[in-house]
Amino acid sequence: MSISDQQIKKILDEFMSLHPKKIDMSLDRIRSILDKLGSPHRSINNCIAFVATNSKFSVLRFLQEILRYNNKSTSAHISPHLIKYNERFELQDNQVSNEKFYESLKKIRRLIGSDNITFFEALSACFFDMLSSVESDYTLIEAGLGARLDCSVGDIDPLISVIGPISYDHMDFLSDKIELIAYEKSAIIKRNKFAIIGYQPYPEALQILLDQAEFREAKTFTYGIDWIIQERNNYYIYTDETKSFEFPRFKKHGGFQMYNLGLAIASASKLKDIKIDDFLKKEKYQDVIIPGRFQKLENTKLNEISNNKLEIILDGGHNPGASVALNETIKKMPKKDLCIVLGMQRQKDPIAFINNIENISCIKTVNIPEEENSYDANVLKKKLLGFNYNVKNSTSVESAISDINDEYPEARVLIVGSLYLAGKVIELFS
């Protein structure tokens, strides 16, 4: 029986109606449904959990490719998807099929009955159910939001925990204080297990992580204390207490990915029988595909608008921490006019986001297609008029690119502001 994308969408729409809120921070509901499934989350093989405000997916992808290079199979739960929900679930290195996804969704729907459960809790239960039917060497799981009460990682016991940069996002659910955000995410640190801590832009967040690790008697392996990665003469140098690697810098990835690759290397170093040096010597990290994260678009319908003269970069960054990283990367690139095509969801702060990006020539605001929670392009434009930039709203991404091509024919164009926008650009124009 062949299951269509429309059939998947129909049953997912049913889950959307089961709870009045998309997000309701609690573990009670997910624990109840997992109990009915026989607690599959309790028997995950070599689970690695990822938490951060930004970069979780990038770190996961680098580590996943290191594991695959070592002939290890992986399953993965990521969030969010870019085009279709199946992207969230990988079983033994393959995206889950519509048939398997649909079968599990129907099973979860029957078990829920009339109970309340959020959409994201249902999807997490679906992943754990599907995972129980396969055996992988490692299972990689991204936290969706926080960690303490997050339905994807809040009730698992990972082999190691990987903690990327913590900054401000989802303040309506976590906190508007960096210490409390870090506390929520620190719940991923488990007693007697390793917490691999990456570069932290806020010293207060790092201190919370270290304090919580000490309180929980966990072992830490921390950027700037136990390991470091830095750039020197077009090379990256990773160093910890037992090893040092020197390898060429990225050719396509954004410069901020250096920290994410470093965190993946540090994490791999704490896994048994995982060799890293050959992966780096052969520059396999250059080939890692990370869609929607500083992705240079080539040979797409958008490139055709300018006869490939515009340099078009797609990035799903949507919070101040992401725009800081983007700005640092762009500053190291050859100078060009910088034009931004911006679409954002209404719960995000466009002023705080744009404020971190320097030397902007123009901003074109757009609606995110088929995303009801996004800013209207005209409303978004009005929010940004206080900046001394050429800010105009556009009727579409194509229109924005066309106008930029007329005004700044050899510009660098950054399409940014939302992973939902990134997904739509890939879907519509690749």
MILO-52844 format. One record per residue: x, y, z of N, C-alpha, C in turn; residue in three letters. Coordinates in steps of 0.001 Angstrom, whole numbers, padded with zeros to 6 digits, always signed. Layout:
XYZXYZXYZAla ...
***
This chain:
+000846-001204+000000+000000+000000+000000+000878+001250+000000Met +000672+002128-000941+001444+003352-001048+000717+004487-000328Ser +001425+005140+000590+000837+006234+001370+001321+007558+000793Ile +000385+008455+000501+000722+009745-000107+001064+010777+000977Ser +001719+011845+000554+001998+012955+001464+000701+013549+001995Asp -000351+013539+001180-001627+014094+001604-002240+013267+002730Gln -002074+011968+002683-002575+011114+003769-001821+011389+005076Gln -000512+011610+004955+000288+011969+006128-000209+013294+006698Ile -000423+014262+005822-000875+015579+006271-002222+015491+006964Lys -003111+014665+006450-004451+014557+007034-004397+014057+008468Lys -003596+013029+008732-003547+012509+010096-002772+013450+011013Ile -001770+014165+010462-001060+015155+011265-001994+016301+011656Leu -002885+016669+010750-003870+017706+011078-004768+017270+012234Asp -005072+015978+012315-005855+015469+013446-005117+015696+014758Glu -003807+015437+014753-003014+015638+015969-002989+017100+016379Phe -003032+017997+015392-003018+019430+015687-004215+019841+016536Met -005313+019100+016407-006544+019479+017096-006692+018843+018476Ser -005720+018026+018888-005871+017284+020145-005552+018097+021387Leu -004877+019209+021211-004507+020037+022355-004618+021490+021935His -005142+022367+022801-005339+023768+022406-004044+024521+022148Pro -002922+024007+022662-001642+024685+022474-000695+023803+021660Lys +000126+024458+020822+001167+023704+020124+002227+023232+021107Lys +002536+024089+022086+003568+023778+023069+002970+023933+024456Ile +003115+022905+025270+002645+022932+026656+003677+022143+027468Asp +004583+022873+028118+005762+022252+028723+005374+021339+029887Met +005534+020048+029676+005212+019041+030687+005707+017699+030180Ser +005988+016773+031090+006375+015417+030685+005282+014390+030980Leu +004219+014808+031622+003182+013852+032035+002532+013165+030840Asp +002170+013935+029816+001460+013357+028676+002359+012420+027861Arg +003608+012848+027610+004495+011997+026828+004826+010717+027600Ile +004966+010812+028915+005236+009608+029717+004073+008632+029639Arg +002861+009158+029634+001686+008300+029578+001633+007512+028269Ser +001853+008203+027154+001770+007502+025870+002957+006553+025686Ile +004131+006931+026193+005291+006040+026078+005101+004789+026933Leu +004441+004938+028078+004106+003752+028899+003219+002793+028112Asp +002242+003347+027401+001333+002508+026606+002069+001811+025464Lys +003174+002429+025005+003964+001841+023921+004986+000823+024432Leu +005055+000682+025768+006036-000252+026338+007374+000392+026635Gly +007392+001724+026800+008589+002491+027164+009770+002257+026215Ser +009595+002485+024913+010692+002255+023964+011883+003179+024187Pro +011647+004332+024818+012733+005288+025053+013721+004790+026094His +013337+003732+026821+014221+003201+027867+015275+002251+027316Arg +015139+001838+026081+016063+000840+025534+016785+001337+024282Ser +017006+002648+024227+017704+003217+023073+019185+002875+023154Ile +019744+002453+022039+021149+002077+021999+022035+003306+021776Asn +022948+003550+022731+023940+004624+022582+023309+005940+022139Asn +022463+006468+022973+021772+007717+022662+022689+008920+022897Cys +022692+009844+021953+023411+011114+022088+022386+012226+021971Ile +022303+013074+022988+021306+014149+023005+021985+015485+022735Ala +021285+016354+021980+021828+017650+021580+020903+018759+022073Phe +021457+019723+022785+020698+020908+023173+021517+022150+022828Val +020824+023226+022530+021451+024516+022220+020338+025467+021819Ala +020658+026736+021734+019717+027693+021147+019848+027659+019624Thr +021080+027649+019159+021378+027510+017732+022393+026388+017550Asn +022439+025824+016358+023506+024922+015906+023297+023450+016210Ser +022202+023061+016867+022019+021638+017200+022127+020757+015960Lys +021410+021139+014908+021379+020300+013714+022750+020228+013044Phe +023458+021348+013003+024784+021352+012373+025745+020441+013124Ser +025754+020543+014449+026635+019671+015242+026252+018211+015043Val +024950+017944+015070+024472+016579+014854+024947+016043+013512Leu +024839+016854+012455+025225+016376+011128+026720+016098+011034Arg +027551+016967+011612+028992+016705+011593+029322+015422+012357Phe +028732+015265+013538+029000+014059+014327+028457+012820+013622Leu +027289+012953+013034+026696+011819+012311+027620+011349+011189Gln +028225+012284+010465+029114+011892+009373+030425+011298+009884Glu +030896+011754+011035+032072+011110+011647+031747+009667+011998Ile +030565+009443+012560+030148+008082+012925+029994+007216+011676Leu +029361+007754+010652+029180+006987+009415+030525+006649+008782Arg +031475+007570+008854+032808+007307+008311+033471+006143+009048Tyr +033080+005961+010308+033583+004841+011105+032699+003599+010972Asn +031856+003583+009928+030980+002444+009637+029987+002151+010757Asn +029530+003217+011418+028500+003083+012443+027162+003543+011867Lys +026115+002787+012141+024786+003187+011690+024169+004159+012691Ser +023311+005029+012187+022676+006016+013062+021186+006109+012790Thr +020449+006428+013831+019070+006894+013706+019029+008285+014315Ser +018083+009105+013888+018096+010488+014359+016696+011076+014415Ala +016519+011941+015414+015294+012726+015561+015705+014184+015559His +015306+014940+014528+015670+016342+014427+014409+017200+014415Ile +014608+018504+014638+013462+019414+014649+013968+020836+014405Ser +013284+021608+013553+012119+021224+012759+012555+020664+011409Pro +011584+020331+010570+011859+019914+009203+011866+021160+008310His +012347+020989+007081+012336+022097+006139+011198+021987+005129Leu +010962+020784+004619+009934+020623+003577+008829+019674+004017Ile +009176+018486+004476+008149+017532+004903+008531+016905+006238Lys +007518+016480+006975+007732+015996+008342+008628+014769+008406Tyr +008666+013983+007354+009515+012789+007350+010970+013124+007631Asn +011393+014351+007292+012781+014746+007508+013185+014668+008974Glu +012216+014713+009869+012523+014704+011302+013007+013345+011791Arg +012757+012300+011001+013015+010944+011495+013921+010170+010541Phe +015070+009762+011023+015955+008884+010264+016113+007574+011032Glu +015935+006473+010343+016112+005147+010929+017189+004423+010132Leu +018258+004058+010810+019385+003390+010160+019824+004144+008907Gln +020014+005439+009082+020588+006319+008060+019684+006567+006858Asp +018410+006293+006995+017455+006572+005928+016260+007341+006488Asn +015828+008348+005736+014619+009059+006127+013452+008081+006147Gln +012606+008197+007156+011509+007250+007311+010550+007344+006120Val +010048+006214+005697+009116+006178+004565+007731+006640+004999Ser +006939+007073+004035+005549+007438+004318+004788+006278+004947Asn +005058+005062+004479+004323+003892+004963+004599+003643+006439Glu +005873+003666+006817+006218+003409+008218+005741+004551+009118Lys +005876+005765+008627+005439+006941+009367+003933+006880+009603Phe +003185+006576+008566+001725+006526+008662+001273+005420+009623Tyr +001919+004268+009518+001570+003153+010400+001753+003528+011861Glu +002856+004204+012163+003108+004602+013545+002159+005708+013995Ser +001879+006659+013116+000937+007722+013459-000441+007164+013799Leu -000898+006194+013011-002198+005568+013286-002177+004851+014638Lys -001077+004191+014922-000948+003484+016200-001007+004459+017373Lys -000279+005557+017263-000282+006568+018326-001673+007158+018479Ile -002333+007405+017358-003679+007998+017418-004643+007071+018156Arg -004556+005770+017909-005431+004827+018605-005148+004816+020111Arg -003889+004838+020482-003517+004769+021894-003902+006036+022654Leu -003863+007165+021977-004207+008426+022640-005687+008474+022982Ile -006513+008006+022064-007954+008049+022299-008426+009478+022475Gly -009069+009748+023592-009588+011090+023863-008662+011904+024754Ser -007454+011379+025029-006518+012090+025896-005976+013338+025218Asp -005562+014280+026053-004882+015477+025566-003420+015154+025287Asn -002909+015599+024167-001487+015474+023874-001148+016524+022830Ile -000004+017169+022955+000356+018191+021979+000872+017529+020697Thr +000875+018300+019657+001356+017828+018353+002792+017314+018456Phe +003652+018073+019115+005060+017700+019196+005268+016478+020087Phe +004423+016322+021090+004504+015114+021918+004124+013881+021096Glu +003110+014023+020262+002697+012901+019420+003811+012510+018447Ala +004488+013518+017866+005587+013221+016955+006757+012558+017667Leu +007065+012995+018881+008144+012368+019641+007800+010919+019971Ser +006549+010681+020374+006110+009310+020650+006226+008457+019392Ala +005892+009049+018260+005977+008340+016986+007423+007932+016703Cys +008359+008822+016943+009768+008488+016712+010211+007327+017593Phe +009916+007407+018887+010345+006335+019790+009702+005002+019412Phe +008459+005061+018942+007793+003832+018496+008494+003248+017276Asp +008772+004076+016280+009440+003587+015076+010854+003107+015386Met +011516+003786+016304+012886+003419+016664+012959+002018+017260Leu +011894+001601+017932+011891+000295+018600+011951-000876+017623Ser +011700-000593+016335+011684-001681+015349+013018-001854+014630Ser +014010-000996+014951+015317-001087+014298+016423-001071+015345Val +017600-001478+014936+018779-001398+015791+019848-000585+015080Glu +020272+000496+015712+021338+001325+015170+022471+001392+016183Ser +023665+001659+015684+024803+001779+016602+024668+002989+017503Asp +024131+004087+016944+023932+005312+017721+022594+005940+017353Tyr +021964+006565+018345+020726+007307+018127+020950+008751+018546Thr +020730+009672+017617+020986+011093+017831+019660+011823+017958Leu +019490+012540+019059+018201+013189+019327+018405+014659+019674Ile +017754+015537+018912+017756+016967+019196+016649+017312+020180Glu +016963+018153+021138+015908+018742+021958+015121+019725+021104Ala +013813+019706+021260+013002+020665+020526+012990+022019+021196Gly +012866+022024+022516+012762+023268+023274+013221+022995+024702Leu +014233+023708+025147+014724+023479+026503+015332+022102+026625Gly +015027+021429+027725+015458+020044+027961+014725+019489+029163Ala +014576+020294+030191+013979+019800+031437+012574+019257+031211Arg +011776+019976+030443+010398+019550+030184+010166+019312+028693Leu +011216+019010+027966+011106+018804+026527+010710+017361+026237Asp +009687+017186+025412+009137+015850+025201+010074+014923+024436Cys +011059+015460+023713+011958+014600+022946+013150+014112+023764Ser +013617+014913+024723+014805+014504+025494+014603+014523+026997Val +013461+015030+027465+013279+015227+028900+013268+013962+029723Gly +013007+012811+029091+012875+011573+029869+013772+010461+029331Asp +014902+010864+028699+015839+009857+028205+017139+009928+028987Ile +017947+008885+028869+019221+008815+029584+020336+008652+028557Asp +020865+009769+028036+021832+009675+026942+023202+009164+027373Pro +023897+008590+026418+025280+008157+026633+026160+009376+026886Leu +026030+010391+026048+026658+011693+026264+025650+012775+025906Ile +025844+013947+026478+025018+015105+026143+025899+016142+025467Ser +025411+016706+024385+026179+017674+023599+025465+019020+023700Val +026157+020016+024218+025517+021308+024503+026187+022400+023685Ile +025444+022931+022719+025938+024008+021880+025679+025359+022507Gly +025871+026452+021754+025727+027799+022308+024309+028085+022790Pro +024235+028677+023953+022947+029030+024559+022803+030548+024527Ile +021709+031011+023959+021434+032443+023917+019926+032645+024038Ser +019436+033774+023560+018032+034125+023778+017149+033644+022628Tyr +016143+032858+022960+015107+032440+022017+014029+031726+022828Asp +012838+031696+022296+011709+031037+022978+011558+031558+024419His +011759+032862+024604+011698+033417+025955+010319+033283+026579Met +009271+033183+025728+007919+033043+026266+007723+031690+026936Asp +008563+030709+026610+008452+029389+027230+009583+029111+028227Phe +010745+029661+027984+011897+029358+028836+012114+030451+029881Leu +012566+031621+029442+012771+032763+030330+013377+033879+029508Ser +013378+035083+030055+014101+036169+029405+015438+036422+030089Asp +015829+035513+030977+017121+035597+031671+018004+034448+031200Lys +019218+034772+030786+020093+033762+030206+020416+032656+031197Ile +020498+032991+032495+020789+031975+033504+019677+030936+033579Glu +018429+031386+033470+017305+030456+033559+017158+029636+032282Leu +017466+030249+031139+017464+029478+029893+018506+028364+029983Ile +019704+028715+030467+020773+027716+030608+020368+026631+031597Ala +019675+027007+032656+019229+026020+033641+018273+025021+033008Tyr +017322+025523+032198+016376+024627+031535+017116+023630+030636Glu +018097+024124+029899+018821+023247+028980+019803+022332+029706Lys +020267+022738+030888+021233+021931+031634+020639+020614+032122Ser +019323+020480+032057+018684+019234+032512+019123+018037+031677Ala +019719+018294+030522+020204+017190+029699+021459+016554+030294Ile +022096+017228+031222+023304+016705+031871+022895+015614+032857Ile +023494+014432+032731+023096+013289+033539+024252+012817+034439Lys +023882+012257+035557+024854+011814+036553+025826+010789+035969Arg +027107+011030+036220+028199+010125+035811+028365+009993+034300Asn +027685+010834+033526+027839+010815+032078+028617+012067+031637Lys +029149+012030+030428+029874+013173+029898+028910+014202+029322Phe +029131+015462+029678+028488+016594+029015+029564+017303+028204Ala +029406+017308+026888+030366+017966+026010+029838+019374+025756Ile +030532+020375+026249+030032+021753+026220+030806+022557+025184Ile +030076+023130+024236+030682+023935+023190+030864+025383+023594Gly +031343+026177+022657+031537+027611+022872+030244+028254+023369Tyr +030354+029046+024440+029197+029732+025009+029393+031245+024923Gln +028519+031959+024203+028674+033407+024082+028409+034169+025376Pro +027708+033525+026331+027393+034177+027598+028083+033437+028746Tyr +029037+034085+029435+029721+033443+030564+028754+032955+031637Pro +027646+033672+031823+026672+033269+032838+026063+031910+032501Glu +025814+031669+031215+025262+030380+030791+026268+029266+031044Ala +027532+029508+030703+028569+028506+030933+028670+028164+032416Leu +028605+029168+033264+028728+028903+034700+027570+028051+035210Gln +026369+028311+034731+025219+027484+035120+025444+026033+034697Ile +025920+025832+033478+026156+024467+032978+027196+023752+033845Leu +028275+024440+034163+029326+023823+034984+028830+023554+036402Leu +028060+024486+036948+027517+024291+038301+026565+023107+038346Asp +025702+023004+037343+024748+021903+037324+025438+020561+037097Gln +026491+020575+036289+027251+019338+036080+027902+018885+037393Ala +028444+019826+038136+029050+019478+039421+027992+018958+040391Glu +026847+019626+040413+025759+019206+041305+025292+017785+040982Phe +025270+017456+039697+024783+016137+039282+025900+015094+039163Arg +027098+015498+039571+028247+014581+039535+028477+014039+038122Glu +028345+014949+037151+028593+014598+035755+030000+015034+035362Ala +030532+014390+034356+031843+014762+033821+031641+015770+032699Lys +032520+016747+032614+032407+017762+031569+033657+017780+030689Thr +033446+018160+029442+034519+018324+028463+034181+019612+027736Phe +034830+020706+028130+034326+022049+027866+035250+022865+026976Thr +034638+023554+026003+035366+024468+025143+036060+025536+025988Tyr +037337+025806+025675+038083+026835+026388+038713+026353+027672Gly +038319+025159+028143+038890+024577+029356+039594+023265+029029Ile +038880+022371+028372+039417+021042+028047+039766+020893+026570Asp +039137+021671+025729+039416+021612+024290+039156+022967+023660Trp +039719+023152+022473+039523+024419+021772+039684+024184+020277Ile +039016+024982+019485+039238+025002+018036+039401+026451+017631Ile +040377+026708+016752+040651+028075+016328+041138+028084+014884Gln +041099+029247+014274+041521+029389+012889+042883+030057+012832Glu +043770+029519+011968+045085+030122+011798+045581+029837+010385Arg +045858+030900+009641+046441+030769+008297+045653+029800+007405Asn +044339+030020+007325+043460+029211+006478+043331+027757+006924Asn +043697+027498+008162+043528+026167+008730+042758+026274+010045Tyr +042078+025197+010394+041506+025060+011727+042424+024172+012543Tyr +042556+024490+013808+043368+023678+014716+042503+023295+015911Ile +042268+022007+016056+041538+021478+017215+042559+020889+018175Tyr +042444+021230+019460+043380+020725+020458+042639+020370+021736Thr +042946+019201+022307+042500+018869+023659+043686+018273+024422Asp +043426+017642+025549+044534+017213+026402+045336+016054+025826Glu +044801+015359+024824+045499+014186+024290+045800+014250+022804Thr +045200+015195+022081+045377+015187+020632+045280+016585+020040Lys +045812+016704+018838+045715+017959+018100+045550+017641+016618Ser +044613+018319+015973+044363+018134+014544+044458+019488+013846Phe +045113+019521+012697+045149+020716+011866+044616+020342+010488Glu +043639+021118+009984+042992+020756+008734+042450+022016+008064Phe +042306+021994+006725+041904+023201+005990+040534+023732+006423Pro +040392+025026+006369+039131+025673+006741+038053+025322+005711Arg +036813+025664+006031+035691+025351+005152+035800+026075+003813Phe +035351+025393+002776+035291+025990+001450+033909+026569+001156Lys +032864+025952+001715+031497+026398+001431+030719+026776+002690Lys +030906+026052+003758+030148+026330+004980+030520+027693+005557His +029580+028277+006294+029853+029527+006987+030935+029358+008031Gly +031686+030422+008279+032792+030348+009224+032377+029958+010622Gly +031132+030314+011025+030666+029969+012364+030559+028461+012564Phe +030539+027701+011457+030457+026247+011577+031739+025643+012161Gln +032815+026440+012223+034043+025952+012854+033761+025467+014276Met +032991+026233+015030+032695+025858+016408+031835+024590+016466Tyr +030941+024452+015494+030072+023278+015471+030849+022019+015108Asn +031762+022142+014141+032621+021009+013816+033509+020663+015009Leu +034038+021679+015669+034856+021427+016862+034096+020683+017935Gly +032835+021056+018147+032011+020386+019151+031737+018938+018757Leu +031556+018701+017465+031365+017326+016980+032630+016499+017191Ala +033795+017088+016922+035066+016378+017131+035245+016063+018615Ile +034977+017053+019462+035107+016840+020908+034168+015728+021373Ala +032956+015700+020833+031983+014671+021217+032437+013301+020742Ser +032911+013223+019503+033370+011948+018957+034551+011396+019747Ala +035358+012301+020300+036540+011854+021047+036176+011121+022328Ser +034939+011280+022781+034493+010612+024003+033677+009357+023703Lys +033643+008940+022448+032949+007719+022075+033966+006619+021804Leu +033647+005422+022192+034586+004308+022095+034845+003916+020644Lys +036136+003758+020316+036567+003239+019015+036109+004081+017831Asp +035961+005384+018028+035635+006286+016920+036897+007060+016547Ile +037346+006868+015320+038567+007523+014854+038198+008792+014084Lys +038932+009856+014342+038596+011170+013809+039626+011654+012795Ile +040904+011276+012983+041982+011894+012218+041847+011685+010713Asp +041471+010496+010280+041360+010233+008852+040189+011004+008235Asp +039093+011143+008983+037939+011929+008543+038367+013360+008243Phe +039239+013903+009096+039706+015272+008907+040764+015362+007819Leu +041691+014406+007777+042743+014422+006758+042163+014375+005351Lys +041111+013598+005167+040486+013472+003846+039441+014558+003590Lys +039323+015497+004543+038413+016648+004431+036967+016230+004185Glu +036559+015152+004810+035174+014699+004647+034171+015693+005226Lys +034597+016521+006150+033720+017533+006731+033283+018567+005696Tyr +034077+018717+004636+033709+019665+003579+032447+019225+002851Gln +032186+017916+002830+031074+017358+002048+029783+017224+002842Asp +029815+017564+004131+028620+017405+004960+027544+018387+004493Val +026374+017856+004203+025257+018682+003712+024424+019161+004895Ile +024277+020485+005004+023494+021076+006092+022520+022068+005461Ile +021404+021587+004926+020489+022470+004189+019906+023576+005062Pro +019800+024758+004472+019174+025876+005170+020039+026522+006224Gly +021325+026152+006270+022249+026757+007222+023430+027319+006436Arg +023389+028600+006178+024375+029300+005356+024649+028505+004086Phe +023581+028171+003413+023638+027352+002205+023707+028255+000977Gln +024791+028171+000247+024918+028968-000965+024097+028323-002069Lys +023150+029075-002609+022279+028556-003660+022975+028671-005011Leu +022965+027593-005747+023579+027562-007068+022658+026821-008031Glu +022542+027352-009233+021754+026709-010290+020294+026493-009893Asn +019728+027440-009175+018309+027384-008835+017548+028413-009664Thr +016229+028370-009559+015403+029342-010279+015684+030770-009814Lys +016073+030933-008552+016401+032268-008052+017694+032778-008670Leu +018677+031888-008852+019932+032303-009483+019707+032752-010924Asn +018736+032111-011588+018473+032441-012993+017986+033879-013167Glu +017352+034420-012122+016829+035786-012217+017962+036774-012491Ile +019145+036508-011932+020275+037423-012115+021341+036858-013037Ser +020999+035809-013768+021997+035121-014594+023220+034730-013772Asn +022949+034304-012525+023983+033816-011600+024977+034893-011171Asn +024612+036157-011305+025522+037230-010881+025358+037574-009401Lys +024172+037364-008855+023982+037576-007424+024515+036373-006660Leu +025155+036629-005548+025566+035560-004639+024431+035379-003626Glu +023739+034268-003689+022540+034073-002865+022817+033019-001799Ile +022606+033406-000540+022855+032526+000604+021552+032361+001377Ile +021231+031124+001716+020001+030810+002442+020353+030365+003853Leu +019710+030984+004846+019971+030597+006228+018693+030726+007051Asp +018433+029715+007884+017224+029711+008697+017356+030450+010011Gly +018460+031160+010220+018656+031890+011477+017513+032837+011773Gly +017103+032910+013056+015912+033692+013388+015984+034350+014767His +017137+034269+015434+017261+034905+016743+018568+035690+016805Asn +018747+036529+017819+019953+037374+017879+021263+036590+017867Pro +021305+035438+018523+022522+034638+018509+022901+034207+017104Gly +021896+033860+016304+022151+033449+014926+022650+034618+014089Ala +022086+035807+014282+022514+036946+013468+023916+037412+013837Ser +024323+037240+015093+025709+037531+015477+026658+036620+014706Val +026349+035324+014672+027191+034360+013960+027226+034656+012463Ala +026077+034990+011892+026025+035331+010469+026892+036549+010170Leu +026794+037552+011018+027565+038773+010806+029065+038497+010841Asn +029507+037691+011797+030932+037378+011900+031422+036631+010661Glu +030593+035758+010126+030967+035028+008916+031054+035960+007713Thr +030062+036822+007551+030024+037726+006396+031186+038708+006426Ile +031585+039140+007617+032694+040093+007736+033999+039518+007183Lys +034142+038201+007193+035372+037564+006715+035337+037281+005211Lys +034198+037547+004578+034045+037284+003145+034430+038517+002335Met +034732+038357+001037+035015+039526+000187+033871+040530+000253Pro +034206+041806+000267+033192+042843+000433+032287+042939-000797Lys +030981+042976-000524+029967+043191-001543+028817+043946-000889Lys +027948+044522-001708+026694+045023-001147+025954+043858-000495Asp +025438+044090+000707+024696+043050+001414+023212+043398+001404Leu +022434+042554+000753+020984+042746+000679+020300+041587+001391Cys +019335+041905+002220+018671+040891+003029+017218+040728+002589Ile +016838+039479+002355+015429+039129+002137+014963+038489+003436Val +014026+039144+004108+013681+038764+005482+012225+038350+005610Leu +012003+037158+006162+010680+036696+006563+010793+036095+007942Gly +009865+036419+008842+009982+035950+010225+008620+035574+010786Met +008651+034704+011779+007431+034400+012514+007154+035501+013532Gln +005890+035650+013887+005484+036799+014696+006044+036783+016115Arg +006401+035615+016641+006933+035583+017995+008418+035950+018056Gln +009041+036207+016892+010453+036580+016848+010602+038097+016838Lys +011812+038560+017143+012086+039991+017263+012963+040446+016094Asp +012368+041004+015042+013154+041383+013865+014163+042486+014149Pro +013851+043377+015076+014771+044473+015385+016033+043927+016049Ile +015865+043057+017046+017023+042458+017718+017848+041620+016746Ala +017170+040975+015790+017870+040144+014820+018704+041000+013867Phe +018092+041996+013250+018765+042819+012252+019842+043697+012892Ile +019649+044061+014138+020569+044971+014817+021999+044430+014882Asn +022176+043117+014754+023506+042517+014859+024230+042399+013522Asn +023593+042774+012436+024189+042618+011112+024643+043977+010597Ile +025913+044047+010229+026522+045316+009833+026476+045524+008313Glu +026561+046798+007930+026772+047198+006532+025722+046621+005579Asn +024470+046780+005956+023367+046317+005110+023041+047392+004076Ile +022944+046990+002815+022594+047933+001749+021085+048077+001596Ser +020364+046960+001717+018903+047039+001618+018278+045825+002290Cys +017009+045982+002669+016226+044887+003235+014917+044800+002461Ile +014590+043601+002006+013299+043332+001380+012537+042374+002293Lys +011410+042811+002814+010616+041935+003679+009614+041149+002834Thr +009381+039896+003243+008474+039015+002495+007588+038243+003466Val +006437+037809+002967+005625+036837+003698+006272+035464+003561Asn +006132+034622+004585+006547+033236+004458+005367+032473+003861Ile +005519+031906+002681+004383+031235+002029+003761+030162+002906Pro +002436+030183+003005+001654+029159+003700+001999+029049+005190Glu +002514+030126+005782+002834+030110+007207+001998+031193+007896Glu +000925+030747+008541-000042+031699+009096+000512+032483+010276Glu +001560+031977+010922+002122+032674+012087+003235+033645+011717Asn +003425+033903+010420+004510+034796+010017+004034+036241+009942Ser +004979+037148+010067+004683+038563+009889+004217+038828+008460Tyr +003242+039686+008308+002936+040252+007009+004126+041102+006581Asp +004485+041038+005324+005681+041734+004836+005631+043230+005113Ala +004443+043833+004989+004322+045274+005225+004496+045614+006703Asn +003936+044778+007578+004105+044979+009025+005579+044842+009407Val +006239+043851+008835+007655+043631+009116+008481+044832+008640Leu +008129+045368+007473+008827+046552+006966+008695+047716+007945Lys +007487+047968+008436+007252+049094+009340+008052+048955+010630Lys +008247+047716+011095+009031+047504+012318+010497+047886+012123Lys +010957+047829+010885+012377+048052+010611+012674+049439+010051Leu +011672+050278+009919+011893+051584+009298+012777+052493+010135Leu +012958+052182+011403+013838+052998+012243+015308+052839+011893Gly +015651+051764+011185+017020+051586+010741+017302+052469+009526Phe +018534+052885+009401+018908+053726+008258+019252+052865+007047Asn +018323+051974+006687+018514+051112+005535+017403+051382+004526Tyr +017633+050922+003343+016611+050938+002301+015702+049731+002550Asn +014598+049952+003261+013699+048855+003639+012408+048951+002838Val +012091+047888+002095+010845+047820+001332+010248+046419+001453Lys +008933+046333+001359+008299+045017+001341+008167+044539-000107Asn +008230+043222-000274+008108+042608-001595+006953+041628-001588Ser +006396+041389-002743+005245+040484-002835+005653+039019-002775Thr +006931+038722-003011+007411+037341-002994+008930+037346-002936Ser +009501+036181-002705+010957+036052-002713+011501+036360-004110Val +010820+035852-005165+011273+036121-006535+011290+037615-006822Glu +010245+038299-006387+010165+039736-006604+011292+040460-005880Ser +011586+040008-004652+012673+040613-003878+014008+040437-004590Ala +014257+039228-005093+015512+038956-005802+015590+039780-007091Ile +014481+039896-007801+014447+040671-009040+014757+042143-008776Ser +014151+042702-007710+014395+044108-007376+015844+044326-006959Asp +016379+043390-006184+017785+043503-005764+018695+043436-006985Ile +018362+042570-007925+019165+042441-009137+019202+043755-009916Asn +018085+044491-009917+018028+045785-010607+018827+046866-009869Asp +018758+046818-008523+019363+047891-007730+020826+047614-007369Glu +021144+046370-007109+022490+045981-006659+022905+044720-007431Tyr +023264+044859-008699+023379+043703-009600+024473+042687-009266Pro +025401+043013-008374+026431+042045-008010+026494+041882-006495Glu +025343+041946-005862+025274+041928-004400+025376+040513-003837Ala +025614+040468-002541+025445+039242-001754+024051+039309-001137Arg +023226+038305-001405+021844+038290-000915+021722+037231+000163Val +021227+037642+001314+021011+036715+002425+019510+036553+002638Leu +018985+035380+002316+017575+035065+002571+017526+034428+003954Ile +016832+035069+004891+017037+034706+006292+015803+035035+007120Val +015782+034544+008360+014752+034938+009320+013901+033813+009842Gly +013918+032643+009149+013044+031558+009576+013437+030266+008867Ser +013448+029171+009603+013645+027874+008963+012465+027515+008072Leu +011284+028035+008401+010115+027801+007550+010312+028484+006195Tyr +010860+029701+006218+011161+030394+004962+012228+029627+004188Leu +013261+029169+004875+014317+028396+004217+013746+027163+003541Ala +012857+026473+004238+012242+025277+003676+011433+025576+002434Gly +010688+026677+002468+009877+027046+001309+010743+027429+000111Lys +011848+028110+000370+012749+028477-000719+013321+027215-001383Val +013737+026258-000558+014266+024999-001109+013191+024267-001905Ile +011986+024212-001331+010881+023490-001968+010471+024116-003296Glu +010393+025441-003339+009833+026123-004492+010836+026442-005592Leu +012106+026581-005218+013043+027124-006194+014242+026230-006526Phe +014425+025132-005824+015593+024280-006114+015409+023544-007433Ser 
***
